Amino acid sequence: MSENANVVSVPERDPHRVTYVRAGDLVIDRRQQRDIDMNRVTAIAKAWDWRLAEVPIVGRLTDTPDRLTVIGHQHTVMAAIAAFDQNVMLAVRDIGEVSPEHAAYLGLTQNISPSRPATVSRWESKVKMGDEGTVRINDLLNSLGYSVGRDLSQDTLSCAPALTAIINGTRTLDIASWVIESTLVTLAMAYPDGTEDAKRRFHKDLVRSVAQVFLKNPSISREVLASKALHRSSESLISMAAPRAGRPGWQVLGEEIVGAYNVRLQQQNRASWTI
């Protein structure tokens, strides 16, 4: 870390001490982090809001004790630099000295961040702040009998990041509302209340992949999609949502769903859909 890092710490005995550090003085060590998602970095930077920003977790690795290494929330650090510059000051949680192996474990599990804002809390915060897109979709969910919550259930969605991605990925809120409503109605038809799969029907990857299908194919039939392409168990479909060749899991799953739909259509000599 440079001599001009402008670091101010509270007493060492505080296990959750907060330090203010120049973003450019933080080091992102590839050994400690998952792969960087530049789309996520760009999205956070474009919609930067200090009230919703994560507090990065940093520490001093035993093999490089002279620098502050990012252990958690690397995307926040990169987004801050993208939104401002290398000199932006960030509040970070400094956990002190830690071995590289332990830092990697902590970075992957993020179990050292009890104060980390949950995605549900971020959604609730946006609603309270009157964010237009979030408020409108939240009202839509309520009108359909659903709510955003921490636990996945038949009428509780724990996929706030997926909903936010849909809002940010459409041109207008009217389109976002239609896509989300179509997605939820279709998944509810595919996995109705009382079935073993109903609890998992609003999994983040299922929601985002089906939303993408509707976004790319607005005239697709909800009923046919539910019966022909989502006929497998929700657990079986979710298991397919593993990233491949650098593509996110929801996109891979969307291709699987469209593939199943097209097979049924081709059997009936009808045109294929795309994603």
ChimeraX commands (.cxc) that place a marker at each C-alpha (Angstrom):
marker #1 position 0.00,0.00,0.00 radius 0.5
marker #1 position 1.32,3.45,-0.81 radius 0.5
marker #1 position 2.42,5.92,1.86 radius 0.5
marker #1 position -0.39,8.27,0.79 radius 0.5
marker #1 position -3.19,5.81,1.43 radius 0.5
marker #1 position -4.82,8.07,4.00 radius 0.5
marker #1 position -5.88,5.23,6.30 radius 0.5
marker #1 position -7.81,5.91,9.49 radius 0.5
marker #1 position -8.60,2.94,11.74 radius 0.5
marker #1 position -10.51,2.47,14.96 radius 0.5
marker #1 position -8.73,0.53,17.77 radius 0.5
marker #1 position -7.15,-2.79,16.85 radius 0.5
marker #1 position -9.28,-4.70,19.34 radius 0.5
marker #1 position -12.44,-4.00,17.37 radius 0.5
marker #1 position -12.99,-7.13,15.17 radius 0.5
marker #1 position -15.12,-5.13,12.75 radius 0.5
marker #1 position -12.99,-2.00,12.52 radius 0.5
marker #1 position -13.74,0.31,9.62 radius 0.5
marker #1 position -10.93,1.86,7.61 radius 0.5
marker #1 position -11.11,4.52,4.91 radius 0.5
marker #1 position -8.82,3.71,2.03 radius 0.5
marker #1 position -8.10,5.09,-1.42 radius 0.5
marker #1 position -9.61,2.56,-3.85 radius 0.5
marker #1 position -6.48,2.53,-5.98 radius 0.5
marker #1 position -4.46,1.28,-2.99 radius 0.5
marker #1 position -6.52,-1.88,-2.63 radius 0.5
marker #1 position -5.16,-5.02,-4.25 radius 0.5
marker #1 position -7.37,-7.68,-5.84 radius 0.5
marker #1 position -5.46,-10.96,-5.59 radius 0.5
marker #1 position -6.80,-13.55,-8.04 radius 0.5
marker #1 position -6.05,-16.31,-5.52 radius 0.5
marker #1 position -8.69,-14.95,-3.15 radius 0.5
marker #1 position -11.57,-14.23,-5.54 radius 0.5
marker #1 position -14.05,-15.76,-7.91 radius 0.5
marker #1 position -13.80,-14.73,-11.56 radius 0.5
marker #1 position -14.61,-11.09,-12.21 radius 0.5
marker #1 position -17.94,-10.42,-13.93 radius 0.5
marker #1 position -17.34,-7.21,-15.88 radius 0.5
marker #1 position -21.04,-6.91,-16.73 radius 0.5
marker #1 position -21.75,-6.79,-13.01 radius 0.5
marker #1 position -19.02,-4.19,-12.48 radius 0.5
marker #1 position -20.48,-2.01,-15.24 radius 0.5
marker #1 position -24.02,-2.34,-13.89 radius 0.5
marker #1 position -22.99,-1.37,-10.36 radius 0.5
marker #1 position -20.93,1.57,-11.64 radius 0.5
marker #1 position -23.74,2.94,-13.82 radius 0.5
marker #1 position -26.26,2.75,-10.97 radius 0.5
marker #1 position -23.82,3.70,-8.19 radius 0.5
marker #1 position -25.59,4.67,-4.98 radius 0.5
marker #1 position -23.57,5.21,-1.80 radius 0.5
marker #1 position -26.59,4.20,0.28 radius 0.5
marker #1 position -26.64,0.73,-1.30 radius 0.5
marker #1 position -22.93,0.10,-1.85 radius 0.5
marker #1 position -21.42,-2.98,-0.22 radius 0.5
marker #1 position -18.59,-2.43,2.29 radius 0.5
marker #1 position -15.54,-4.30,0.90 radius 0.5
marker #1 position -13.72,-6.72,3.22 radius 0.5
marker #1 position -9.94,-6.43,3.22 radius 0.5
marker #1 position -7.02,-7.95,5.09 radius 0.5
marker #1 position -3.25,-8.27,5.13 radius 0.5
marker #1 position -2.10,-11.61,3.79 radius 0.5
marker #1 position 0.75,-13.17,5.73 radius 0.5
marker #1 position 2.85,-13.40,2.57 radius 0.5
marker #1 position 2.19,-9.75,1.58 radius 0.5
marker #1 position 1.59,-7.90,4.89 radius 0.5
marker #1 position 2.49,-4.51,3.44 radius 0.5
marker #1 position -0.67,-4.19,1.35 radius 0.5
marker #1 position -4.44,-4.35,1.82 radius 0.5
marker #1 position -5.91,-7.19,-0.21 radius 0.5
marker #1 position -9.60,-7.36,-1.11 radius 0.5
marker #1 position -11.18,-10.51,0.30 radius 0.5
marker #1 position -14.84,-9.74,-0.25 radius 0.5
marker #1 position -16.85,-7.52,-2.65 radius 0.5
marker #1 position -14.20,-7.06,-5.34 radius 0.5
marker #1 position -16.91,-5.94,-7.77 radius 0.5
marker #1 position -17.78,-3.01,-5.52 radius 0.5
marker #1 position -14.16,-1.85,-5.50 radius 0.5
marker #1 position -13.85,-2.09,-9.28 radius 0.5
marker #1 position -17.23,-0.40,-9.80 radius 0.5
marker #1 position -16.26,2.50,-7.52 radius 0.5
marker #1 position -13.11,3.07,-9.55 radius 0.5
marker #1 position -15.12,2.88,-12.78 radius 0.5
marker #1 position -17.76,5.28,-11.46 radius 0.5
marker #1 position -15.23,7.76,-10.05 radius 0.5
marker #1 position -11.48,7.12,-10.27 radius 0.5
marker #1 position -8.57,5.52,-8.40 radius 0.5
marker #1 position -8.67,8.26,-5.76 radius 0.5
marker #1 position -12.19,7.64,-4.50 radius 0.5
marker #1 position -12.16,6.87,-0.77 radius 0.5
marker #1 position -13.96,3.71,0.31 radius 0.5
marker #1 position -14.96,2.53,3.77 radius 0.5
marker #1 position -13.71,-1.03,4.17 radius 0.5
marker #1 position -13.81,-3.64,6.92 radius 0.5
marker #1 position -10.24,-4.60,7.79 radius 0.5
marker #1 position -10.02,-8.08,9.35 radius 0.5
marker #1 position -6.27,-7.77,9.91 radius 0.5
marker #1 position -3.66,-10.42,9.14 radius 0.5
marker #1 position -4.86,-13.68,7.58 radius 0.5
marker #1 position -3.22,-16.53,5.66 radius 0.5
marker #1 position -3.78,-16.68,1.87 radius 0.5
marker #1 position -5.55,-20.03,2.25 radius 0.5
marker #1 position -7.93,-18.73,4.90 radius 0.5
marker #1 position -8.52,-15.54,2.93 radius 0.5
marker #1 position -9.52,-17.59,-0.13 radius 0.5
marker #1 position -11.99,-19.55,1.98 radius 0.5
marker #1 position -13.42,-16.40,3.54 radius 0.5
marker #1 position -13.66,-14.69,0.18 radius 0.5
marker #1 position -15.61,-17.56,-1.36 radius 0.5
marker #1 position -18.00,-18.09,1.52 radius 0.5
marker #1 position -18.14,-14.44,2.66 radius 0.5
marker #1 position -18.90,-15.78,6.15 radius 0.5
marker #1 position -16.88,-12.95,7.69 radius 0.5
marker #1 position -19.39,-10.33,6.69 radius 0.5
marker #1 position -22.33,-10.42,9.10 radius 0.5
marker #1 position -23.11,-6.81,8.26 radius 0.5
marker #1 position -23.24,-7.47,4.50 radius 0.5
marker #1 position -26.53,-6.05,3.19 radius 0.5
marker #1 position -28.70,-8.94,1.96 radius 0.5
marker #1 position -30.05,-8.66,-1.57 radius 0.5
marker #1 position -33.51,-8.62,-0.04 radius 0.5
marker #1 position -32.53,-5.68,2.17 radius 0.5
marker #1 position -31.22,-3.86,-0.90 radius 0.5
marker #1 position -34.55,-4.45,-2.63 radius 0.5
marker #1 position -36.45,-3.19,0.41 radius 0.5
marker #1 position -34.16,-0.17,0.62 radius 0.5
marker #1 position -34.86,0.73,-3.00 radius 0.5
marker #1 position -38.59,0.45,-2.39 radius 0.5
marker #1 position -38.35,2.74,0.64 radius 0.5
marker #1 position -36.25,5.23,-1.32 radius 0.5
marker #1 position -38.89,5.30,-4.04 radius 0.5
marker #1 position -36.78,3.83,-6.86 radius 0.5
marker #1 position -39.26,3.92,-9.74 radius 0.5
marker #1 position -38.47,0.55,-11.30 radius 0.5
marker #1 position -38.24,-1.37,-8.03 radius 0.5
marker #1 position -41.44,0.17,-6.63 radius 0.5
marker #1 position -43.39,-0.63,-9.79 radius 0.5
marker #1 position -42.24,-4.26,-9.92 radius 0.5
marker #1 position -42.77,-4.65,-6.18 radius 0.5
marker #1 position -46.37,-3.46,-6.63 radius 0.5
marker #1 position -46.77,-5.93,-9.51 radius 0.5
marker #1 position -45.53,-8.79,-7.34 radius 0.5
marker #1 position -47.95,-7.85,-4.58 radius 0.5
marker #1 position -50.84,-7.73,-7.05 radius 0.5
marker #1 position -49.97,-11.28,-8.13 radius 0.5
marker #1 position -49.84,-12.44,-4.53 radius 0.5
marker #1 position -46.04,-12.60,-4.24 radius 0.5
marker #1 position -43.43,-10.80,-2.21 radius 0.5
marker #1 position -39.64,-10.57,-2.10 radius 0.5
marker #1 position -38.26,-12.39,0.93 radius 0.5
marker #1 position -35.23,-14.20,2.27 radius 0.5
marker #1 position -36.57,-17.75,2.00 radius 0.5
marker #1 position -37.64,-19.43,-1.22 radius 0.5
marker #1 position -41.26,-20.59,-1.02 radius 0.5
marker #1 position -44.37,-20.93,-3.16 radius 0.5
marker #1 position -45.22,-17.26,-2.83 radius 0.5
marker #1 position -41.93,-15.69,-1.73 radius 0.5
marker #1 position -39.23,-14.73,-4.22 radius 0.5
marker #1 position -35.63,-14.65,-3.04 radius 0.5
marker #1 position -34.41,-13.68,-6.51 radius 0.5
marker #1 position -34.19,-9.90,-6.07 radius 0.5
marker #1 position -30.93,-9.68,-8.12 radius 0.5
marker #1 position -32.63,-11.47,-11.03 radius 0.5
marker #1 position -35.58,-9.07,-10.91 radius 0.5
marker #1 position -33.22,-6.10,-10.80 radius 0.5
marker #1 position -31.29,-7.49,-13.78 radius 0.5
marker #1 position -34.53,-7.80,-15.75 radius 0.5
marker #1 position -35.50,-4.21,-14.88 radius 0.5
marker #1 position -32.08,-2.92,-15.93 radius 0.5
marker #1 position -31.97,-5.08,-19.05 radius 0.5
marker #1 position -35.17,-3.85,-20.68 radius 0.5
marker #1 position -35.79,-0.61,-22.52 radius 0.5
marker #1 position -38.85,0.46,-20.57 radius 0.5
marker #1 position -40.61,-0.37,-17.31 radius 0.5
marker #1 position -43.68,-1.42,-19.31 radius 0.5
marker #1 position -41.61,-4.12,-20.99 radius 0.5
marker #1 position -39.99,-5.15,-17.70 radius 0.5
marker #1 position -43.41,-5.44,-16.05 radius 0.5
marker #1 position -44.80,-7.57,-18.87 radius 0.5
marker #1 position -41.74,-9.83,-18.94 radius 0.5
marker #1 position -41.74,-10.39,-15.19 radius 0.5
marker #1 position -45.50,-11.00,-15.05 radius 0.5
marker #1 position -45.28,-13.45,-17.96 radius 0.5
marker #1 position -42.37,-15.22,-16.30 radius 0.5
marker #1 position -44.06,-15.63,-12.92 radius 0.5
marker #1 position -47.39,-16.71,-14.40 radius 0.5
marker #1 position -45.66,-19.27,-16.64 radius 0.5
marker #1 position -43.58,-20.73,-13.81 radius 0.5
marker #1 position -46.68,-20.90,-11.61 radius 0.5
marker #1 position -48.45,-22.87,-14.35 radius 0.5
marker #1 position -45.48,-25.18,-14.82 radius 0.5
marker #1 position -45.09,-25.84,-11.10 radius 0.5
marker #1 position -48.46,-25.21,-9.40 radius 0.5
marker #1 position -49.00,-24.89,-5.66 radius 0.5
marker #1 position -48.95,-28.22,-3.93 radius 0.5
marker #1 position -46.31,-29.80,-6.14 radius 0.5
marker #1 position -42.86,-30.70,-4.89 radius 0.5
marker #1 position -41.30,-28.27,-7.39 radius 0.5
marker #1 position -43.45,-25.25,-6.48 radius 0.5
marker #1 position -41.01,-24.11,-3.82 radius 0.5
marker #1 position -38.14,-23.89,-6.31 radius 0.5
marker #1 position -40.08,-22.44,-9.24 radius 0.5
marker #1 position -38.84,-18.91,-8.53 radius 0.5
marker #1 position -35.16,-19.80,-8.33 radius 0.5
marker #1 position -33.06,-16.90,-9.62 radius 0.5
marker #1 position -31.72,-18.80,-12.64 radius 0.5
marker #1 position -35.15,-20.11,-13.64 radius 0.5
marker #1 position -36.70,-16.66,-13.34 radius 0.5
marker #1 position -34.01,-14.90,-15.33 radius 0.5
marker #1 position -33.78,-17.57,-18.04 radius 0.5
marker #1 position -37.54,-17.68,-18.65 radius 0.5
marker #1 position -37.63,-13.87,-18.63 radius 0.5
marker #1 position -34.98,-13.87,-21.35 radius 0.5
marker #1 position -37.09,-16.25,-23.43 radius 0.5
marker #1 position -40.05,-13.87,-23.25 radius 0.5
marker #1 position -37.87,-10.84,-23.93 radius 0.5
marker #1 position -36.49,-12.40,-27.11 radius 0.5
marker #1 position -39.78,-14.05,-28.16 radius 0.5
marker #1 position -42.67,-11.81,-27.01 radius 0.5
marker #1 position -45.36,-13.79,-28.87 radius 0.5
marker #1 position -44.45,-17.12,-27.34 radius 0.5
marker #1 position -47.33,-18.93,-25.63 radius 0.5
marker #1 position -47.19,-19.03,-21.85 radius 0.5
marker #1 position -49.23,-22.22,-21.76 radius 0.5
marker #1 position -47.12,-24.04,-24.33 radius 0.5
marker #1 position -43.87,-22.88,-22.72 radius 0.5
marker #1 position -45.06,-24.12,-19.32 radius 0.5
marker #1 position -46.19,-27.51,-20.60 radius 0.5
marker #1 position -43.66,-28.23,-23.34 radius 0.5
marker #1 position -40.38,-26.68,-22.20 radius 0.5
marker #1 position -40.67,-26.66,-18.40 radius 0.5
marker #1 position -42.01,-30.20,-18.14 radius 0.5
marker #1 position -38.92,-31.38,-16.27 radius 0.5
marker #1 position -38.65,-30.84,-12.53 radius 0.5
marker #1 position -37.54,-27.40,-11.43 radius 0.5
marker #1 position -34.64,-29.01,-9.56 radius 0.5
marker #1 position -33.54,-30.77,-12.76 radius 0.5
marker #1 position -33.62,-27.53,-14.73 radius 0.5
marker #1 position -31.81,-25.56,-12.04 radius 0.5
marker #1 position -29.02,-28.14,-12.04 radius 0.5
marker #1 position -28.37,-27.23,-15.69 radius 0.5
marker #1 position -27.69,-23.60,-14.79 radius 0.5
marker #1 position -23.94,-23.96,-14.59 radius 0.5
marker #1 position -21.74,-21.39,-16.37 radius 0.5
marker #1 position -20.17,-22.67,-19.58 radius 0.5
marker #1 position -17.53,-21.07,-21.76 radius 0.5
marker #1 position -17.78,-17.82,-19.86 radius 0.5
marker #1 position -21.55,-17.56,-20.23 radius 0.5
marker #1 position -23.72,-17.11,-17.10 radius 0.5
marker #1 position -25.81,-20.01,-15.84 radius 0.5
marker #1 position -29.16,-18.36,-16.52 radius 0.5
marker #1 position -28.22,-17.92,-20.19 radius 0.5
marker #1 position -27.19,-21.56,-20.49 radius 0.5
marker #1 position -30.46,-22.63,-18.87 radius 0.5
marker #1 position -32.42,-20.36,-21.20 radius 0.5
marker #1 position -30.88,-22.13,-24.19 radius 0.5
marker #1 position -31.84,-25.49,-22.70 radius 0.5
marker #1 position -35.44,-24.33,-22.27 radius 0.5
marker #1 position -35.64,-22.92,-25.79 radius 0.5
marker #1 position -34.07,-26.10,-27.16 radius 0.5
marker #1 position -36.77,-28.21,-25.51 radius 0.5
marker #1 position -39.46,-25.86,-26.81 radius 0.5
marker #1 position -38.11,-25.95,-30.35 radius 0.5
marker #1 position -37.98,-29.74,-30.38 radius 0.5
marker #1 position -41.69,-29.86,-29.57 radius 0.5
marker #1 position -42.46,-27.23,-32.20 radius 0.5
marker #1 position -40.44,-29.00,-34.87 radius 0.5
marker #1 position -42.37,-32.15,-34.17 radius 0.5
marker #1 position -45.44,-30.15,-35.10 radius 0.5
marker #1 position -43.74,-28.54,-38.15 radius 0.5
marker #1 position -43.84,-25.08,-36.62 radius 0.5
marker #1 position -41.26,-22.30,-36.60 radius 0.5
marker #1 position -38.50,-22.23,-33.98 radius 0.5
marker #1 position -37.87,-19.59,-31.34 radius 0.5
marker #1 position -34.55,-18.11,-30.37 radius 0.5
marker #1 position -32.64,-16.82,-27.37 radius 0.5
marker link #1:1,2 radius 0.2
marker link #1:2,3 radius 0.2
marker link #1:3,4 radius 0.2
marker link #1:4,5 radius 0.2
marker link #1:5,6 radius 0.2
marker link #1:6,7 radius 0.2
marker link #1:7,8 radius 0.2
marker link #1:8,9 radius 0.2
marker link #1:9,10 radius 0.2
marker link #1:10,11 radius 0.2
marker link #1:11,12 radius 0.2
marker link #1:12,13 radius 0.2
marker link #1:13,14 radius 0.2
marker link #1:14,15 radius 0.2
marker link #1:15,16 radius 0.2
marker link #1:16,17 radius 0.2
marker link #1:17,18 radius 0.2
marker link #1:18,19 radius 0.2
marker link #1:19,20 radius 0.2
marker link #1:20,21 radius 0.2
marker link #1:21,22 radius 0.2
marker link #1:22,23 radius 0.2
marker link #1:23,24 radius 0.2
marker link #1:24,25 radius 0.2
marker link #1:25,26 radius 0.2
marker link #1:26,27 radius 0.2
marker link #1:27,28 radius 0.2
marker link #1:28,29 radius 0.2
marker link #1:29,30 radius 0.2
marker link #1:30,31 radius 0.2
marker link #1:31,32 radius 0.2
marker link #1:32,33 radius 0.2
marker link #1:33,34 radius 0.2
marker link #1:34,35 radius 0.2
marker link #1:35,36 radius 0.2
marker link #1:36,37 radius 0.2
marker link #1:37,38 radius 0.2
marker link #1:38,39 radius 0.2
marker link #1:39,40 radius 0.2
marker link #1:40,41 radius 0.2
marker link #1:41,42 radius 0.2
marker link #1:42,43 radius 0.2
marker link #1:43,44 radius 0.2
marker link #1:44,45 radius 0.2
marker link #1:45,46 radius 0.2
marker link #1:46,47 radius 0.2
marker link #1:47,48 radius 0.2
marker link #1:48,49 radius 0.2
marker link #1:49,50 radius 0.2
marker link #1:50,51 radius 0.2
marker link #1:51,52 radius 0.2
marker link #1:52,53 radius 0.2
marker link #1:53,54 radius 0.2
marker link #1:54,55 radius 0.2
marker link #1:55,56 radius 0.2
marker link #1:56,57 radius 0.2
marker link #1:57,58 radius 0.2
marker link #1:58,59 radius 0.2
marker link #1:59,60 radius 0.2
marker link #1:60,61 radius 0.2
marker link #1:61,62 radius 0.2
marker link #1:62,63 radius 0.2
marker link #1:63,64 radius 0.2
marker link #1:64,65 radius 0.2
marker link #1:65,66 radius 0.2
marker link #1:66,67 radius 0.2
marker link #1:67,68 radius 0.2
marker link #1:68,69 radius 0.2
marker link #1:69,70 radius 0.2
marker link #1:70,71 radius 0.2
marker link #1:71,72 radius 0.2
marker link #1:72,73 radius 0.2
marker link #1:73,74 radius 0.2
marker link #1:74,75 radius 0.2
marker link #1:75,76 radius 0.2
marker link #1:76,77 radius 0.2
marker link #1:77,78 radius 0.2
marker link #1:78,79 radius 0.2
marker link #1:79,80 radius 0.2
marker link #1:80,81 radius 0.2
marker link #1:81,82 radius 0.2
marker link #1:82,83 radius 0.2
marker link #1:83,84 radius 0.2
marker link #1:84,85 radius 0.2
marker link #1:85,86 radius 0.2
marker link #1:86,87 radius 0.2
marker link #1:87,88 radius 0.2
marker link #1:88,89 radius 0.2
marker link #1:89,90 radius 0.2
marker link #1:90,91 radius 0.2
marker link #1:91,92 radius 0.2
marker link #1:92,93 radius 0.2
marker link #1:93,94 radius 0.2
marker link #1:94,95 radius 0.2
marker link #1:95,96 radius 0.2
marker link #1:96,97 radius 0.2
marker link #1:97,98 radius 0.2
marker link #1:98,99 radius 0.2
marker link #1:99,100 radius 0.2
marker link #1:100,101 radius 0.2
marker link #1:101,102 radius 0.2
marker link #1:102,103 radius 0.2
marker link #1:103,104 radius 0.2
marker link #1:104,105 radius 0.2
marker link #1:105,106 radius 0.2
marker link #1:106,107 radius 0.2
marker link #1:107,108 radius 0.2
marker link #1:108,109 radius 0.2
marker link #1:109,110 radius 0.2
marker link #1:110,111 radius 0.2
marker link #1:111,112 radius 0.2
marker link #1:112,113 radius 0.2
marker link #1:113,114 radius 0.2
marker link #1:114,115 radius 0.2
marker link #1:115,116 radius 0.2
marker link #1:116,117 radius 0.2
marker link #1:117,118 radius 0.2
marker link #1:118,119 radius 0.2
marker link #1:119,120 radius 0.2
marker link #1:120,121 radius 0.2
marker link #1:121,122 radius 0.2
marker link #1:122,123 radius 0.2
marker link #1:123,124 radius 0.2
marker link #1:124,125 radius 0.2
marker link #1:125,126 radius 0.2
marker link #1:126,127 radius 0.2
marker link #1:127,128 radius 0.2
marker link #1:128,129 radius 0.2
marker link #1:129,130 radius 0.2
marker link #1:130,131 radius 0.2
marker link #1:131,132 radius 0.2
marker link #1:132,133 radius 0.2
marker link #1:133,134 radius 0.2
marker link #1:134,135 radius 0.2
marker link #1:135,136 radius 0.2
marker link #1:136,137 radius 0.2
marker link #1:137,138 radius 0.2
marker link #1:138,139 radius 0.2
marker link #1:139,140 radius 0.2
marker link #1:140,141 radius 0.2
marker link #1:141,142 radius 0.2
marker link #1:142,143 radius 0.2
marker link #1:143,144 radius 0.2
marker link #1:144,145 radius 0.2
marker link #1:145,146 radius 0.2
marker link #1:146,147 radius 0.2
marker link #1:147,148 radius 0.2
marker link #1:148,149 radius 0.2
marker link #1:149,150 radius 0.2
marker link #1:150,151 radius 0.2
marker link #1:151,152 radius 0.2
marker link #1:152,153 radius 0.2
marker link #1:153,154 radius 0.2
marker link #1:154,155 radius 0.2
marker link #1:155,156 radius 0.2
marker link #1:156,157 radius 0.2
marker link #1:157,158 radius 0.2
marker link #1:158,159 radius 0.2
marker link #1:159,160 radius 0.2
marker link #1:160,161 radius 0.2
marker link #1:161,162 radius 0.2
marker link #1:162,163 radius 0.2
marker link #1:163,164 radius 0.2
marker link #1:164,165 radius 0.2
marker link #1:165,166 radius 0.2
marker link #1:166,167 radius 0.2
marker link #1:167,168 radius 0.2
marker link #1:168,169 radius 0.2
marker link #1:169,170 radius 0.2
marker link #1:170,171 radius 0.2
marker link #1:171,172 radius 0.2
marker link #1:172,173 radius 0.2
marker link #1:173,174 radius 0.2
marker link #1:174,175 radius 0.2
marker link #1:175,176 radius 0.2
marker link #1:176,177 radius 0.2
marker link #1:177,178 radius 0.2
marker link #1:178,179 radius 0.2
marker link #1:179,180 radius 0.2
marker link #1:180,181 radius 0.2
marker link #1:181,182 radius 0.2
marker link #1:182,183 radius 0.2
marker link #1:183,184 radius 0.2
marker link #1:184,185 radius 0.2
marker link #1:185,186 radius 0.2
marker link #1:186,187 radius 0.2
marker link #1:187,188 radius 0.2
marker link #1:188,189 radius 0.2
marker link #1:189,190 radius 0.2
marker link #1:190,191 radius 0.2
marker link #1:191,192 radius 0.2
marker link #1:192,193 radius 0.2
marker link #1:193,194 radius 0.2
marker link #1:194,195 radius 0.2
marker link #1:195,196 radius 0.2
marker link #1:196,197 radius 0.2
marker link #1:197,198 radius 0.2
marker link #1:198,199 radius 0.2
marker link #1:199,200 radius 0.2
marker link #1:200,201 radius 0.2
marker link #1:201,202 radius 0.2
marker link #1:202,203 radius 0.2
marker link #1:203,204 radius 0.2
marker link #1:204,205 radius 0.2
marker link #1:205,206 radius 0.2
marker link #1:206,207 radius 0.2
marker link #1:207,208 radius 0.2
marker link #1:208,209 radius 0.2
marker link #1:209,210 radius 0.2
marker link #1:210,211 radius 0.2
marker link #1:211,212 radius 0.2
marker link #1:212,213 radius 0.2
marker link #1:213,214 radius 0.2
marker link #1:214,215 radius 0.2
marker link #1:215,216 radius 0.2
marker link #1:216,217 radius 0.2
marker link #1:217,218 radius 0.2
marker link #1:218,219 radius 0.2
marker link #1:219,220 radius 0.2
marker link #1:220,221 radius 0.2
marker link #1:221,222 radius 0.2
marker link #1:222,223 radius 0.2
marker link #1:223,224 radius 0.2
marker link #1:224,225 radius 0.2
marker link #1:225,226 radius 0.2
marker link #1:226,227 radius 0.2
marker link #1:227,228 radius 0.2
marker link #1:228,229 radius 0.2
marker link #1:229,230 radius 0.2
marker link #1:230,231 radius 0.2
marker link #1:231,232 radius 0.2
marker link #1:232,233 radius 0.2
marker link #1:233,234 radius 0.2
marker link #1:234,235 radius 0.2
marker link #1:235,236 radius 0.2
marker link #1:236,237 radius 0.2
marker link #1:237,238 radius 0.2
marker link #1:238,239 radius 0.2
marker link #1:239,240 radius 0.2
marker link #1:240,241 radius 0.2
marker link #1:241,242 radius 0.2
marker link #1:242,243 radius 0.2
marker link #1:243,244 radius 0.2
marker link #1:244,245 radius 0.2
marker link #1:245,246 radius 0.2
marker link #1:246,247 radius 0.2
marker link #1:247,248 radius 0.2
marker link #1:248,249 radius 0.2
marker link #1:249,250 radius 0.2
marker link #1:250,251 radius 0.2
marker link #1:251,252 radius 0.2
marker link #1:252,253 radius 0.2
marker link #1:253,254 radius 0.2
marker link #1:254,255 radius 0.2
marker link #1:255,256 radius 0.2
marker link #1:256,257 radius 0.2
marker link #1:257,258 radius 0.2
marker link #1:258,259 radius 0.2
marker link #1:259,260 radius 0.2
marker link #1:260,261 radius 0.2
marker link #1:261,262 radius 0.2
marker link #1:262,263 radius 0.2
marker link #1:263,264 radius 0.2
marker link #1:264,265 radius 0.2
marker link #1:265,266 radius 0.2
marker link #1:266,267 radius 0.2
marker link #1:267,268 radius 0.2
marker link #1:268,269 radius 0.2
marker link #1:269,270 radius 0.2
marker link #1:270,271 radius 0.2
marker link #1:271,272 radius 0.2
marker link #1:272,273 radius 0.2
marker link #1:273,274 radius 0.2
marker link #1:274,275 radius 0.2
view
